[in-house]
Amino acid sequence: MDTRITGFLYGDGWTYYNSQGEYYEVDFQQSMKIYQHYKQLVLKAHKGYWRERVRKERMELIIYSKKLYIILATVKGNPCKYFEELPAKDKVLFIAGLTDSEGCVSRREIAIYNSNRELLDEICLFLVLHGVNCKVKPNKNIWRIRVRSRESVNLFLK
């Protein structure tokens, strides 16, 4: 599966399965523009059964796939290890997907939010090693990577 999809689903997806192993669900819910983009990517990678619905004024895609469930459960089980083992190109894609689901991008700042500080520290270290100045800071009850300089924002967006 595309690492960008994995990063997106790590940030905004959730998984379910019943104990009899009859079904495995991978769901995500997003605003329409991002939803349509990731719906196309996910359905291109997954050819099985799926359905969609409107929930709380947002679109939700439900995919029934043991394969996607196992991938996402593995990533969610130890996201830092997963990220560390990715090649540099895939790390960039994972960060892009995570930013799409858990981030904010403007001309002046990029922020990525997550409850896993260790993962954000690893991402920040990767970004710093590639010339992007960033910091991990607390933000209420979660953590945030902030990229604030114009040069770093432009480099991040490349």
C-alpha positions in Angstrom: 0.0 0.0 0.0 1.2 3.5 -0.7 3.0 5.0 2.3 1.1 8.3 1.9 -2.2 6.4 2.4 -0.7 4.7 5.4 0.3 8.1 6.9 -3.1 9.5 6.2 -4.9 6.4 7.7 -2.6 6.4 10.7 -3.6 10.0 11.4 -7.3 9.9 10.6 -8.3 6.3 10.2 -9.6 3.7 12.6 -9.9 -0.1 12.6 -12.4 -2.6 13.7 -12.8 -6.4 13.5 -15.2 -8.9 15.1 -13.8 -11.7 17.1 -15.0 -14.3 14.7 -12.8 -12.8 12.0 -15.9 -12.2 9.8 -14.9 -8.7 8.8 -12.1 -6.2 9.2 -12.9 -2.5 8.7 -10.7 0.4 8.0 -12.6 3.7 8.2 -11.7 7.3 7.7 -13.8 10.5 7.8 -12.8 13.8 6.3 -13.9 17.0 4.6 -15.0 16.6 1.0 -11.9 17.7 -0.8 -9.4 15.6 1.1 -12.0 12.7 1.3 -12.4 12.5 -2.5 -8.6 12.5 -3.0 -8.0 9.7 -0.5 -11.0 7.8 -1.5 -9.6 7.5 -5.0 -6.1 6.5 -3.7 -7.5 3.9 -1.3 -9.9 2.3 -3.8 -7.2 2.1 -6.4 -5.1 0.1 -3.9 -8.1 -2.0 -2.5 -10.4 -3.8 -4.9 -12.7 -5.4 -2.4 -16.0 -4.4 -0.7 -16.5 -0.8 0.5 -19.3 1.6 1.4 -19.6 5.3 2.2 -21.9 7.4 4.3 -22.4 10.9 5.6 -21.6 11.2 9.3 -21.6 14.4 11.3 -21.6 16.4 8.0 -18.5 14.6 6.8 -18.0 11.8 4.4 -16.9 8.4 5.8 -15.4 5.6 3.7 -15.6 2.1 5.2 -13.3 -0.5 3.6 -13.7 -4.2 4.4 -10.2 -5.6 4.1 -8.1 -7.9 6.3 -5.0 -6.8 4.5 -5.5 -3.1 5.1 -6.6 -3.8 8.7 -3.4 -5.7 9.4 -1.2 -3.0 7.9 -2.9 -0.2 9.8 -3.0 -2.2 13.1 0.8 -2.8 12.7 1.5 0.9 12.2 -0.7 1.9 15.1 0.9 -0.7 17.3 4.4 0.9 17.0 4.3 3.9 14.7 7.8 5.1 15.6 9.4 1.8 14.7 7.4 1.7 11.4 8.6 5.2 10.5 12.2 4.5 11.5 12.3 1.5 9.1 11.0 3.4 6.1 13.3 4.5 3.4 13.7 8.3 3.1 11.4 8.6 0.1 8.6 6.7 2.0 9.2 8.8 5.1 8.4 11.9 3.0 5.2 10.2 1.7 4.2 9.2 5.2 4.7 12.7 6.5 2.6 14.1 3.6 -0.3 11.7 4.4 -0.1 12.5 8.1 -0.1 16.2 7.3 -3.2 15.8 5.2 -5.0 14.1 8.1 -3.5 15.7 11.2 -2.0 18.9 10.0 -2.5 22.5 9.0 -0.7 24.2 6.1 -0.5 27.9 5.5 2.0 30.3 3.9 3.4 31.1 7.3 3.3 27.9 9.2 2.9 24.1 9.0 1.7 22.2 12.0 1.2 18.4 12.5 -0.7 17.3 15.6 -0.6 13.9 17.2 -0.7 12.3 20.6 2.5 10.2 20.0 5.4 12.5 20.9 8.0 9.8 20.1 6.7 9.6 16.5 6.7 13.4 16.1 10.2 13.6 17.5 11.3 11.1 14.9 9.6 13.0 12.1 11.1 16.3 13.4 14.5 14.8 13.4 14.1 13.5 9.8 12.9 17.0 8.8 15.8 18.7 10.5 18.3 16.3 8.8 16.8 17.4 5.5 17.1 21.2 6.2 13.6 21.9 7.6 13.7 23.8 10.9 11.0 22.5 13.2 10.2 21.8 16.9 7.9 19.5 18.8 5.9 21.3 21.4 2.9 20.4 23.6 -0.4 21.7 22.5 -3.1 21.2 25.1 -3.3 17.4 25.6 -1.4 16.4 22.4 1.8 17.3 20.7 2.6 19.5 17.7 5.4 19.9 15.2 5.7 23.5 14.1 7.5 24.6 10.9 7.6 28.4 11.0 10.4 30.0 8.9 9.5 30.9 5.3 12.5 28.9 4.1 11.6 25.8 6.0 7.9 26.0 5.0 8.9 26.2 1.3 11.3 23.3 1.7 8.7 21.2 3.5 6.2 21.9 0.7 8.6 20.6 -2.0 
